[in-house]
Amino acid sequence: MKDIQITQETRMANAIRALTMDAVQKANSGHPGMPMGMADVATVLFNRFMNIDPTAPKWADRDRFVLSAGHGSMLIYAINHLLGYEDMGMDQIKAFRQLGSRTAGHPEYGHAEGIEVTTGPLGQGIATAVGMAIAEKMKNARYGTDLVDHFTYVIAGDGCLMEGISHEAIDLAGHLGLGKLIVMWDDNSITIDGDTDLSSSMDQKARFAAAGWHVLECDGHTPTEIADAIEAARQDPRPSMIACRTIIGFGAPNKQGGHDVHGAPLGDAEIAAARKQLHWDHPPFDIPAAIYDEWGRIASRGARARAEWEQRLNTATARAEFLAAEEADTSPLTAAIAAYKRKLSEDKPKVATRKASQMALEVVNATLPFTVGGSADLTGSNLTKSSGMKSITPTDFTGDYIHYGIREHGMAAAMNGIVLHGGLRPYGGTFMAFADYCRPAIRLSALMGVPTCYVMTHDSIGLGEDGPTHQPVEHLASLRAIPNLLILRPADAVETAEAWEIAMTSTATPTMIVASRQGLPTVRTEHTDENLTARGAYLLRAPEARDVTLIATGSEVEIAMAAADQLAEQGIKAAVVTAPCFELFEKQDAAYRAEVLGDAPRVGCEAAIRQGWDLFLRPEDRFVGMTGFGASAPAPALYKHFNITSEAIVSDAKELI
């Protein structure tokens, strides 16, 4: 057992250990090993370096702390309690992992102040932190160091570094030279199953170095070594990884260093032994006033720094612009989109909705100076870069467009980080089939309630010759299954413009704009200032009486309109409903939904599987779409081959009638 030298910082760290042991034991659930092992590192970081103010948790120039190893959530809960965050009283520590408490099993953004991101799925924290560091560097380039000059610190474990997303994240961070990103690796050689050598022989320090990082190491239980390493990291222009050699469960004399301490309560006997070992002579959940005072000095230092920053902001020439970006003021967009829609209805362009998306972005990006575009190496296909945009580079962050490389998952997580950082609104594109690569980060944006915008082009078999590997058929259904995510599949340029208005004005819901590769005609030829897409679904063609209702989304609305014309020639009155967003339609009142759908038989049409269409179709209704994977051929041949045609809709409609 390593001898414990009782210093001020050791006492502060032992408070974290004591609260962790007690909270996990009371809950009979949790992960004491990591918080106890990393308590010294975290204490030195906060005591000597962190700039935060618990009385102003959203202060724009605060340092960011990301606990990527989210299973060790008691580390951040204990720290925030000791720092004096108003919403993290001892009642919350005692209610660890209990229903309704702020102290969940993994840190959850929005549940408690001082938690910058929801972490849990390993690797998401470090990848999200890369986005935060990108945002800091972009804003610094815009506003200067007087207003933007802070660090992003991450505690990551072996699991974070084993997950594939970590490679995408560290590669991007190294390439961009994110010098204010500092990752402290909890190098304890333990995973749930046992020692790390059960499953890995990776030299993590060499891996980070190969990606262009500044790599250091320290004894994670020696404060002077920890502090020297962090200070050296702060001075280096590269992102830094500090390998902190630690003992998991440090202080528990009979269990430390083994995998059993990772994710289970220590037990009363071991906690008593740990208290003796740590020279912690206080009952459970009892913290001496002197310890609170030591942690309180950190908060006071941050409050002074925040007050000085506010003085600089108040005299800054860019004050109004800075605050508008921080508040994400999208109010000018509504009028700009309405004027643009009028022109579209007059011009009636026939364009792919991916092209219509780029056209709408000319309006969006010109109106909102805080938007940030990007693509996972598909800029020319996603069409996510408007004409006035400039790419950032490792030596120039004054731009507003990011080349994420072939890193779809890393891109999605980084965009979450940019949103969470504040002051910028990102969107990024890839092919819809690759949404599966992004899915864990998409799910987290929905869980956190942050308005990240995903642009997914090549949305169906309509992409053609690239074949079934690239043709999404199940993706709409699977993505619609994610709560609090808006899937917007516009039918033409007008609906695409409305989709962008929804995406950019959203405040608590991520959006996904799903766009076609093939050209589509304008179906909204009568202008309305109202954003009809915001209703989720609406009548595009409404006969006075209807014999059948045809419902379609995206590129299939054109097919439904053609089918309605053919039915009309046969004396059959068909209403046509365009349904660009199922989630928004579900939120409409029952009377509106009934008005749109009517009582007549219904035929749905989408170049995807039927799953998820129960909002629109009853068991007796029909669906024209996919039942399996696609094929490689030109788009028109594929639609005919899979019988997604106006003739198929007409046939089903007549059979129903």
C-alpha positions as CSV (number, residue, x, y, z in Angstrom):
1,M,0.0,0.0,0.0
2,K,1.4,3.4,-1.0
3,D,1.9,5.7,1.9
4,I,-0.4,8.6,2.0
5,Q,1.1,12.0,2.7
6,I,-1.6,14.1,4.3
7,T,-1.5,17.5,2.6
8,Q,-4.1,20.0,1.9
9,E,-4.8,18.5,-1.6
10,T,-4.8,15.0,-0.1
11,R,-7.5,16.0,2.3
12,M,-9.5,17.5,-0.6
13,A,-9.1,14.4,-2.6
14,N,-10.0,12.1,0.3
15,A,-13.3,14.0,0.6
16,I,-14.1,12.9,-2.9
17,R,-13.2,9.3,-1.9
18,A,-15.3,9.4,1.2
19,L,-18.3,10.8,-0.6
20,T,-17.9,8.2,-3.3
21,M,-17.6,5.3,-0.9
22,D,-20.6,6.4,1.1
23,A,-22.9,7.2,-1.8
24,V,-22.2,4.0,-3.6
25,Q,-22.7,2.0,-0.5
26,K,-26.0,3.7,0.4
27,A,-27.2,3.1,-3.2
28,N,-25.8,-0.4,-3.2
29,S,-24.9,0.4,-6.8
30,G,-22.2,2.3,-8.6
31,H,-18.5,2.5,-9.5
32,P,-16.2,3.6,-6.7
33,G,-12.9,2.5,-8.3
34,M,-12.3,5.3,-10.8
35,P,-13.3,8.2,-8.6
36,M,-11.1,6.9,-5.8
37,G,-8.2,6.3,-8.2
38,M,-8.5,9.7,-10.0
39,A,-9.4,11.8,-7.0
40,D,-5.8,13.2,-6.7
41,V,-5.6,14.1,-10.4
42,A,-9.1,15.8,-10.3
43,T,-8.2,17.7,-7.1
44,V,-5.0,19.1,-8.5
45,L,-6.7,20.0,-11.8
46,F,-9.5,21.9,-10.0
47,N,-7.4,23.3,-7.2
48,R,-4.6,24.7,-9.4
49,F,-6.0,25.2,-12.9
50,M,-9.8,25.1,-13.4
51,N,-11.6,28.5,-14.0
52,I,-15.2,27.9,-13.2
53,D,-17.8,29.8,-11.1
54,P,-20.6,27.7,-9.6
55,T,-22.7,30.8,-9.2
56,A,-22.6,31.3,-13.0
57,P,-22.5,27.7,-14.4
58,K,-23.0,28.9,-18.0
59,W,-20.3,31.6,-18.0
60,A,-19.1,31.5,-21.6
61,D,-15.4,31.6,-20.9
62,R,-15.3,29.0,-18.2
63,D,-13.0,26.0,-18.5
64,R,-14.8,22.8,-19.6
65,F,-14.5,19.6,-17.7
66,V,-15.7,16.4,-19.4
67,L,-15.8,13.1,-17.4
68,S,-15.6,10.8,-20.4
69,A,-15.3,7.8,-18.1
70,G,-18.9,8.5,-17.0
71,H,-19.4,5.4,-14.9
72,G,-17.2,7.3,-12.3
73,S,-20.0,9.9,-12.0
74,M,-19.5,10.2,-8.2
75,L,-16.3,12.0,-9.0
76,I,-18.0,15.0,-10.6
77,Y,-21.0,14.9,-8.2
78,A,-18.6,15.0,-5.2
79,I,-16.6,17.8,-6.8
80,N,-19.6,19.9,-7.6
81,H,-21.0,19.4,-4.1
82,L,-17.7,20.5,-2.6
83,L,-17.5,23.5,-4.9
84,G,-20.9,24.7,-3.7
85,Y,-23.1,24.2,-6.8
86,E,-26.5,25.3,-5.5
87,D,-28.3,22.3,-6.9
88,M,-25.8,19.7,-5.6
89,G,-26.5,19.6,-1.9
90,M,-25.8,16.6,0.3
91,D,-29.3,15.4,-0.2
92,Q,-28.4,14.7,-3.8
93,I,-25.2,12.9,-2.8
94,K,-27.3,10.7,-0.5
95,A,-29.8,10.1,-3.3
96,F,-27.1,8.7,-5.7
97,R,-28.7,6.6,-8.5
98,Q,-32.2,7.1,-7.1
99,L,-35.3,8.0,-9.1
100,G,-35.6,11.8,-9.6
101,S,-32.2,12.7,-8.2
102,R,-29.6,14.8,-10.1
103,T,-27.0,12.2,-9.2
104,A,-27.7,9.6,-11.9
105,G,-25.6,6.6,-12.6
106,H,-23.8,8.5,-15.3
107,P,-23.5,12.3,-15.6
108,E,-26.5,13.7,-17.4
109,Y,-26.4,17.1,-19.1
110,G,-29.3,19.3,-18.0
111,H,-30.0,17.3,-14.8
112,A,-27.4,19.3,-12.8
113,E,-25.3,22.4,-13.2
114,G,-21.6,21.9,-13.9
115,I,-22.2,18.8,-16.1
116,E,-21.1,19.8,-19.6
117,V,-22.2,16.7,-21.5
118,T,-24.0,13.4,-20.9
119,T,-21.4,10.6,-20.8
120,G,-21.9,7.0,-20.4
121,P,-21.3,5.3,-23.7
122,L,-17.5,5.2,-23.5
123,G,-15.6,7.4,-25.9
124,Q,-18.4,9.8,-26.4
125,G,-17.0,12.2,-23.8
126,I,-13.6,12.6,-25.4
127,A,-15.0,12.9,-28.8
128,T,-17.5,15.6,-27.7
129,A,-14.7,17.4,-26.0
130,V,-12.9,17.7,-29.3
131,G,-16.0,19.6,-30.6
132,M,-15.8,21.9,-27.5
133,A,-12.1,22.6,-28.2
134,I,-12.9,23.3,-31.9
135,A,-15.6,25.8,-30.8
136,E,-13.2,27.5,-28.4
137,K,-10.6,27.9,-31.1
138,M,-13.1,29.1,-33.7
139,K,-14.6,31.7,-31.3
140,N,-11.1,32.8,-30.2
141,A,-10.3,33.5,-33.8
142,R,-13.5,35.6,-34.1
143,Y,-13.5,37.5,-30.8
144,G,-9.9,37.3,-29.5
145,T,-8.4,36.1,-26.2
146,D,-10.1,38.9,-24.1
147,L,-13.4,37.1,-24.6
148,V,-12.5,33.5,-25.5
149,D,-9.5,31.9,-23.8
150,H,-10.2,28.7,-21.9
151,F,-9.3,25.0,-21.8
152,T,-11.2,21.8,-22.2
153,Y,-10.1,19.1,-19.8
154,V,-11.1,15.4,-20.1
155,I,-10.7,12.4,-17.8
156,A,-10.8,9.3,-19.9
157,G,-10.3,5.6,-19.0
158,D,-9.1,2.6,-20.9
159,G,-12.6,1.9,-22.1
160,C,-12.9,5.4,-23.7
161,L,-9.6,4.8,-25.5
162,M,-10.5,1.3,-26.7
163,E,-13.8,2.4,-28.3
164,G,-13.3,3.2,-32.0
165,I,-14.7,6.7,-31.8
166,S,-11.6,7.7,-29.8
167,H,-9.4,7.1,-32.8
168,E,-11.6,9.4,-35.0
169,A,-11.5,12.0,-32.2
170,I,-7.8,12.0,-31.5
171,D,-6.9,12.0,-35.1
172,L,-9.0,15.0,-35.8
173,A,-7.8,16.9,-32.7
174,G,-4.2,16.2,-33.6
175,H,-4.6,17.3,-37.2
176,L,-6.3,20.6,-36.1
177,G,-3.8,21.3,-33.4
178,L,-6.3,21.8,-30.6
179,G,-3.7,23.0,-28.0
180,K,-6.3,23.8,-25.4
181,L,-7.6,20.2,-25.2
182,I,-6.0,18.2,-22.4
183,V,-6.9,14.6,-21.8
184,M,-6.0,12.9,-18.5
185,W,-5.9,9.2,-19.1
186,D,-6.7,7.1,-16.0
187,D,-4.0,4.6,-16.7
188,N,-4.9,1.9,-14.1
189,S,-4.6,-1.2,-16.3
190,I,-8.1,-2.4,-15.3
191,T,-11.3,-3.1,-17.1
192,I,-14.5,-4.9,-16.0
193,D,-13.3,-8.3,-17.0
194,G,-9.8,-7.9,-15.4
195,D,-6.4,-6.6,-16.4
196,T,-6.3,-4.7,-19.7
197,D,-3.9,-7.2,-21.1
198,L,-6.8,-9.6,-21.4
199,S,-7.9,-7.7,-24.5
200,S,-5.3,-5.0,-25.4
201,S,-1.6,-4.6,-26.1
202,M,-2.0,-1.0,-27.4
203,D,0.7,1.5,-26.6
204,Q,-1.7,4.4,-26.0
205,K,1.0,6.9,-25.6
206,A,2.5,6.0,-29.0
207,R,-1.0,6.1,-30.6
208,F,-1.6,9.6,-29.4
209,A,1.9,10.7,-30.4
210,A,1.3,9.3,-33.8
211,A,-1.8,11.4,-34.1
212,G,0.2,14.6,-33.4
213,W,-0.5,14.9,-29.7
214,H,1.8,16.1,-26.9
215,V,2.2,13.1,-24.6
216,L,3.2,13.2,-21.0
217,E,3.0,10.9,-18.0
218,C,2.9,11.2,-14.3
219,D,2.2,9.4,-11.0
220,G,-1.5,10.0,-10.6
221,H,-1.1,10.0,-6.8
222,T,1.7,12.6,-6.6
223,P,0.3,16.1,-6.7
224,T,3.6,17.8,-7.8
225,E,3.9,15.4,-10.8
226,I,0.3,15.9,-11.7
227,A,0.6,19.7,-11.6
228,D,3.8,19.8,-13.6
229,A,2.3,17.6,-16.3
230,I,-0.8,19.8,-16.6
231,E,1.2,23.0,-16.7
232,A,3.5,21.5,-19.4
233,A,0.3,20.5,-21.3
234,R,-1.1,24.0,-21.1
235,Q,2.1,25.5,-22.6
236,D,2.2,23.2,-25.6
237,P,0.5,24.1,-28.9
238,R,-0.6,20.6,-29.5
239,P,-3.5,18.7,-27.8
240,S,-2.0,16.9,-24.8
241,M,-2.6,13.5,-23.3
242,I,-1.3,12.9,-19.8
243,A,-1.0,9.2,-18.9
244,C,-1.8,9.3,-15.2
245,R,-0.6,6.1,-13.6
246,T,-3.1,5.3,-10.9
247,I,-4.4,2.6,-8.6
248,I,-8.1,1.9,-9.1
249,G,-9.9,2.1,-5.8
250,F,-7.0,3.9,-4.2
251,G,-7.3,3.9,-0.4
252,A,-9.3,0.7,-0.1
253,P,-6.5,-1.4,1.3
254,N,-7.9,-4.9,0.5
255,K,-9.6,-4.2,-2.8
256,Q,-7.6,-1.5,-4.6
257,G,-5.8,-2.4,-7.8
258,G,-8.2,-5.1,-8.8
259,H,-11.2,-5.2,-11.2
260,D,-13.6,-6.1,-8.3
261,V,-13.5,-2.5,-7.1
262,H,-14.5,-1.1,-10.5
263,G,-18.3,-1.4,-10.3
264,A,-19.5,-2.6,-7.0
265,P,-19.9,-1.2,-3.4
266,L,-16.9,-1.7,-1.2
267,G,-18.9,-3.0,1.7
268,D,-19.0,-1.7,5.3
269,A,-15.8,-3.5,6.4
270,E,-13.7,-2.3,3.5
271,I,-15.0,1.3,3.9
272,A,-14.0,1.2,7.5
273,A,-10.6,0.0,6.6
274,A,-10.3,2.7,3.9
275,R,-11.3,5.4,6.3
276,K,-8.4,4.2,8.6
277,Q,-6.0,4.0,5.7
278,L,-6.9,7.5,4.4
279,H,-6.9,9.0,7.9
280,W,-10.5,10.0,7.4
281,D,-12.0,10.1,10.8
282,H,-15.5,11.4,9.9
283,P,-18.9,9.7,9.8
284,P,-20.6,9.0,6.4
285,F,-21.6,12.1,4.5
286,D,-19.8,14.3,7.0
287,I,-17.3,16.8,5.5
288,P,-15.4,19.1,7.8
289,A,-15.9,22.8,7.3
290,A,-12.1,23.2,6.6
291,I,-12.5,21.0,3.5
292,Y,-15.4,23.0,2.2
293,D,-13.4,26.1,2.7
294,E,-10.5,24.7,0.6
295,W,-12.8,23.8,-2.2
296,G,-14.7,27.1,-1.8
297,R,-11.5,29.0,-2.6
298,I,-11.6,27.4,-6.1
299,A,-15.1,28.8,-6.6
300,S,-14.1,32.2,-5.3
301,R,-11.1,32.3,-7.7
302,G,-13.5,31.5,-10.6
303,A,-16.0,34.1,-9.5
304,R,-13.2,36.8,-9.7
305,A,-12.1,35.6,-13.1
306,R,-15.7,35.7,-14.3
307,A,-16.2,39.2,-13.0
308,E,-13.1,40.4,-14.8
309,W,-14.3,38.7,-18.0
310,E,-17.6,40.4,-17.7
311,Q,-15.9,43.8,-17.5
312,R,-14.0,43.0,-20.7
313,L,-17.2,41.9,-22.4
314,N,-19.0,45.1,-21.4
315,T,-16.4,47.3,-23.1
316,A,-15.8,45.0,-26.1
317,T,-16.7,46.3,-29.6
318,A,-18.1,42.9,-30.5
319,R,-20.3,42.6,-27.4
320,A,-23.6,42.6,-29.2
321,E,-22.5,40.1,-31.8
322,F,-21.0,37.9,-29.1
323,L,-24.2,37.9,-27.1
324,A,-26.4,37.3,-30.1
325,A,-24.3,34.2,-31.0
326,E,-24.4,33.0,-27.3
327,E,-28.1,33.3,-27.3
328,A,-28.4,31.7,-30.7
329,D,-30.8,34.5,-31.9
330,T,-32.4,33.0,-35.0
331,S,-35.3,35.5,-35.1
332,P,-34.2,37.1,-38.4
333,L,-34.5,33.7,-40.2
334,T,-38.2,33.4,-40.4
335,A,-38.7,36.5,-42.7
336,A,-35.7,35.5,-44.8
337,I,-37.0,32.0,-45.4
338,A,-40.5,33.3,-46.2
339,A,-39.2,35.6,-48.8
340,Y,-37.0,32.8,-50.2
341,K,-40.0,30.4,-50.4
342,R,-42.0,32.9,-52.4
343,K,-39.3,32.9,-55.0
344,L,-39.2,29.2,-55.1
345,S,-42.9,28.8,-55.6
346,E,-42.6,31.2,-58.5
347,D,-39.5,29.7,-60.1
348,K,-40.6,26.1,-59.5
349,P,-37.1,24.6,-59.7
350,K,-36.6,20.8,-60.3
351,V,-33.6,19.9,-58.2
352,A,-32.5,17.2,-55.8
353,T,-33.3,18.1,-52.3
354,R,-29.6,17.9,-51.5
355,K,-29.2,20.7,-54.0
356,A,-32.3,22.5,-52.5
357,S,-30.6,22.1,-49.2
358,Q,-27.5,23.9,-50.4
359,M,-29.7,26.6,-51.9
360,A,-31.5,27.1,-48.6
361,L,-28.2,27.2,-46.8
362,E,-27.3,30.3,-48.9
363,V,-30.1,32.0,-47.0
364,V,-29.5,30.4,-43.6
365,N,-25.8,31.1,-43.5
366,A,-26.1,34.6,-44.8
367,T,-28.7,35.4,-42.1
368,L,-27.1,33.6,-39.1
369,P,-23.4,34.4,-38.7
370,F,-22.9,31.7,-36.1
371,T,-23.7,28.7,-38.2
372,V,-20.9,26.1,-38.8
373,G,-21.1,23.7,-41.7
374,G,-19.2,20.5,-42.3
375,S,-19.2,17.1,-43.9
376,A,-17.5,13.7,-43.4
377,D,-15.5,13.9,-46.6
378,L,-18.6,14.3,-48.8
379,T,-18.9,18.0,-49.2
380,G,-19.4,17.7,-53.0
381,S,-22.1,15.1,-52.5
382,N,-23.9,16.4,-49.4
383,L,-23.7,20.0,-50.7
384,T,-23.3,21.4,-47.2
385,K,-21.0,24.2,-48.1
386,S,-22.6,27.4,-49.2
387,S,-20.8,29.9,-51.4
388,G,-19.6,32.3,-48.7
389,M,-18.2,29.7,-46.4
390,K,-14.5,29.3,-45.6
391,S,-12.9,26.1,-44.3
392,I,-11.0,26.1,-41.1
393,T,-7.4,24.8,-41.2
394,P,-4.9,23.9,-38.6
395,T,-3.4,27.4,-38.9
396,D,-6.5,29.4,-39.6
397,F,-9.7,29.1,-37.5
398,T,-11.4,32.2,-38.9
399,G,-13.7,30.1,-41.2
400,D,-17.0,28.5,-40.7
401,Y,-16.7,25.1,-42.4
402,I,-15.1,21.9,-41.0
403,H,-13.7,19.0,-43.0
404,Y,-14.3,16.2,-40.6
405,G,-12.7,13.5,-42.8
406,I,-14.1,10.0,-43.1
407,R,-15.1,10.1,-39.5
408,E,-18.9,10.1,-39.3
409,H,-19.1,9.1,-35.7
410,G,-16.5,11.6,-34.7
411,M,-18.2,14.3,-36.6
412,A,-21.5,13.7,-34.9
413,A,-20.0,13.7,-31.5
414,A,-17.9,16.8,-32.3
415,M,-21.0,18.7,-33.4
416,N,-22.6,17.9,-30.1
417,G,-19.6,19.4,-28.4
418,I,-19.8,22.5,-30.6
419,V,-23.5,23.0,-29.6
420,L,-22.8,22.3,-26.0
421,H,-20.0,24.8,-25.9
422,G,-22.3,27.6,-27.1
423,G,-22.0,30.5,-29.5
424,L,-22.0,28.3,-32.7
425,R,-24.7,26.2,-34.4
426,P,-23.2,23.3,-36.3
427,Y,-24.6,21.1,-39.0
428,G,-22.8,18.2,-40.8
429,G,-23.5,15.8,-43.6
430,T,-22.9,12.3,-44.7
431,F,-24.8,9.6,-46.7
432,M,-27.9,8.4,-44.9
433,A,-26.8,4.8,-45.0
434,F,-23.9,5.9,-42.7
435,A,-26.2,7.3,-40.1
436,D,-25.6,4.0,-38.4
437,Y,-22.0,5.0,-37.9
438,C,-23.2,8.2,-36.1
439,R,-26.1,6.7,-34.2
440,P,-24.7,6.7,-30.6
441,A,-23.9,10.4,-30.9
442,I,-27.3,11.1,-32.5
443,R,-29.0,9.3,-29.7
444,L,-27.0,11.4,-27.1
445,S,-28.0,14.7,-28.8
446,A,-31.6,13.6,-28.5
447,L,-31.2,12.5,-24.9
448,M,-29.5,15.7,-23.9
449,G,-32.0,17.8,-25.9
450,V,-29.5,19.8,-27.8
451,P,-30.2,21.2,-31.4
452,T,-27.5,19.5,-33.4
453,C,-28.4,19.3,-37.1
454,Y,-27.6,16.2,-39.2
455,V,-27.8,16.4,-43.0
456,M,-28.3,12.9,-44.5
457,T,-28.3,12.8,-48.3
458,H,-28.7,10.0,-50.8
459,D,-31.7,9.0,-48.8
460,S,-33.2,6.0,-50.7
461,I,-32.8,3.6,-53.6
462,G,-33.0,6.8,-55.6
463,L,-29.2,7.2,-55.3
464,G,-29.0,4.4,-57.9
465,E,-25.8,2.7,-59.0
466,D,-23.9,2.6,-55.7
467,G,-26.1,-0.3,-54.8
468,P,-27.6,-1.8,-51.6
469,T,-24.7,-1.0,-49.3
470,H,-25.4,2.7,-49.8
471,Q,-29.2,2.5,-50.2
472,P,-30.9,3.1,-46.9
473,V,-34.1,1.1,-46.5
474,E,-34.5,0.6,-42.8
475,H,-32.8,3.8,-41.6
476,L,-35.9,6.1,-41.6
477,A,-37.7,3.6,-39.4
478,S,-34.8,3.1,-37.0
479,L,-34.1,6.8,-36.7
480,R,-37.8,7.7,-36.2
481,A,-37.7,5.3,-33.2
482,I,-35.3,7.6,-31.4
483,P,-37.2,9.9,-29.0
484,N,-36.8,13.6,-29.3
485,L,-35.3,13.6,-32.8
486,L,-37.0,15.3,-35.7
487,I,-36.6,13.5,-39.1
488,L,-37.4,15.9,-41.9
489,R,-37.7,14.4,-45.4
490,P,-38.8,17.2,-47.7
491,A,-40.5,16.7,-51.0
492,D,-39.2,19.7,-52.8
493,A,-37.2,22.9,-52.5
494,V,-39.9,24.7,-50.6
495,E,-40.2,22.0,-47.9
496,T,-36.4,21.9,-47.8
497,A,-36.3,25.6,-46.9
498,E,-38.9,25.0,-44.2
499,A,-36.9,22.1,-42.9
500,W,-33.9,24.3,-42.5
501,E,-35.9,26.9,-40.7
502,I,-37.1,24.2,-38.2
503,A,-33.6,22.9,-37.7
504,M,-32.0,26.3,-37.0
505,T,-34.8,27.6,-34.7
506,S,-35.0,24.4,-32.7
507,T,-33.8,24.8,-29.1
508,A,-34.1,21.5,-27.4
509,T,-34.4,18.9,-30.2
510,P,-31.8,17.7,-32.7
511,T,-32.9,17.5,-36.3
512,M,-32.0,15.4,-39.3
513,I,-32.6,16.7,-42.8
514,V,-33.0,13.7,-45.2
515,A,-32.3,14.7,-48.8
516,S,-32.5,13.0,-52.2
517,R,-29.8,12.5,-54.8
518,Q,-32.3,12.6,-57.7
519,G,-34.0,15.7,-59.0
520,L,-37.5,16.5,-57.7
521,P,-40.1,19.0,-59.1
522,T,-41.5,21.8,-57.0
523,V,-44.9,20.5,-55.6
524,R,-45.6,23.5,-53.4
525,T,-46.5,26.1,-56.1
526,E,-48.8,28.3,-54.1
527,H,-46.8,30.4,-51.6
528,T,-47.7,30.6,-47.9
529,D,-45.6,32.4,-45.3
530,E,-46.6,29.7,-42.8
531,N,-44.1,26.9,-42.4
532,L,-46.4,24.0,-43.3
533,T,-43.6,21.4,-42.8
534,A,-43.8,22.4,-39.1
535,R,-47.2,20.7,-39.0
536,G,-45.5,17.4,-39.9
537,A,-48.0,16.6,-42.6
538,Y,-50.6,18.5,-44.6
539,L,-52.9,18.3,-47.6
540,L,-51.1,19.0,-50.8
541,R,-54.1,18.1,-52.9
542,A,-57.5,18.3,-51.3
543,P,-60.6,17.4,-53.4
544,E,-64.0,18.5,-51.9
545,A,-64.8,14.8,-51.3
546,R,-62.2,12.0,-51.3
547,D,-62.4,8.4,-52.2
548,V,-58.8,7.6,-51.1
549,T,-56.0,9.4,-49.4
550,L,-52.4,9.0,-50.7
551,I,-49.7,9.7,-48.2
552,A,-46.0,10.1,-49.1
553,T,-42.7,11.6,-48.1
554,G,-39.8,13.1,-49.9
555,S,-39.1,11.9,-53.4
556,E,-42.3,9.7,-53.3
557,V,-44.6,12.7,-53.1
558,E,-44.1,13.3,-56.8
559,I,-45.2,9.7,-57.4
560,A,-48.3,10.1,-55.3
561,M,-49.2,13.3,-57.1
562,A,-48.9,11.4,-60.4
563,A,-51.1,8.6,-59.1
564,A,-53.7,11.1,-58.0
565,D,-53.8,12.5,-61.6
566,Q,-54.2,9.0,-63.0
567,L,-57.0,8.2,-60.5
568,A,-58.7,11.5,-61.4
569,E,-58.8,10.4,-65.0
570,Q,-60.8,7.4,-63.9
571,G,-63.2,9.5,-61.8
572,I,-61.6,8.6,-58.5
573,K,-61.0,11.5,-56.1
574,A,-57.6,11.2,-54.3
575,A,-56.3,13.5,-51.7
576,V,-52.5,13.7,-51.4
577,V,-50.8,14.2,-48.1
578,T,-47.2,15.1,-47.9
579,A,-45.7,14.0,-44.6
580,P,-42.2,15.5,-44.2
581,C,-42.0,14.9,-40.4
582,F,-43.8,12.1,-38.6
583,E,-42.7,13.5,-35.2
584,L,-44.2,16.9,-35.7
585,F,-47.5,15.5,-37.1
586,E,-47.8,13.3,-34.0
587,K,-47.7,16.4,-31.9
588,Q,-50.7,18.0,-33.7
589,D,-54.1,17.9,-32.1
590,A,-56.5,15.1,-33.0
591,A,-58.8,17.3,-35.0
592,Y,-56.0,18.4,-37.3
593,R,-54.8,14.9,-37.8
594,A,-58.3,13.7,-38.6
595,E,-58.8,16.6,-41.1
596,V,-55.6,15.7,-42.9
597,L,-56.0,11.9,-43.0
598,G,-59.8,11.7,-43.5
599,D,-61.9,8.5,-43.2
600,A,-61.3,7.2,-46.7
601,P,-58.9,4.2,-47.4
602,R,-55.3,5.2,-47.4
603,V,-52.2,4.2,-49.4
604,G,-48.7,5.2,-48.0
605,C,-45.7,5.4,-50.2
606,E,-42.0,5.7,-49.2
607,A,-38.9,4.1,-50.7
608,A,-38.2,2.4,-47.4
609,I,-39.8,-0.2,-45.2
610,R,-43.3,0.2,-43.7
611,Q,-42.3,0.0,-40.1
612,G,-43.2,3.2,-38.2
613,W,-46.1,4.1,-40.5
614,D,-48.8,3.2,-37.9
615,L,-49.2,6.9,-37.3
616,F,-50.8,7.2,-40.8
617,L,-51.9,3.7,-41.9
618,R,-54.4,1.3,-40.4
619,P,-53.9,-2.5,-40.7
620,E,-56.3,-2.6,-43.7
621,D,-54.5,0.3,-45.5
622,R,-51.8,-0.3,-48.1
623,F,-48.1,0.6,-48.4
624,V,-46.0,0.9,-51.5
625,G,-42.3,0.7,-50.5
626,M,-39.4,-1.6,-49.8
627,T,-39.5,-5.0,-48.2
628,G,-35.8,-5.8,-48.5
629,F,-32.5,-4.4,-49.6
630,G,-32.0,-2.4,-52.8
631,A,-29.8,-3.2,-55.9
632,S,-27.3,-1.5,-58.2
633,A,-28.9,0.2,-61.2
634,P,-30.0,3.6,-62.3
635,A,-32.7,5.1,-60.1
636,P,-35.6,4.9,-62.6
637,A,-34.9,1.2,-63.2
638,L,-34.9,0.6,-59.4
639,Y,-38.2,2.3,-58.7
640,K,-39.7,0.2,-61.5
641,H,-38.1,-3.0,-60.3
642,F,-39.3,-2.6,-56.7
643,N,-42.7,-1.4,-57.9
644,I,-42.6,2.0,-56.2
645,T,-44.6,3.6,-59.0
646,S,-47.7,5.6,-59.5
647,E,-49.2,2.6,-61.2
648,A,-48.7,0.5,-58.0
649,I,-50.4,3.2,-56.0
650,V,-53.3,3.4,-58.4
651,S,-53.7,-0.4,-58.3
652,D,-53.7,-0.5,-54.5
653,A,-56.1,2.5,-54.3
654,K,-58.6,0.9,-56.6
655,E,-58.5,-2.4,-54.7
656,L,-59.1,-0.6,-51.4
657,I,-62.0,1.3,-52.9
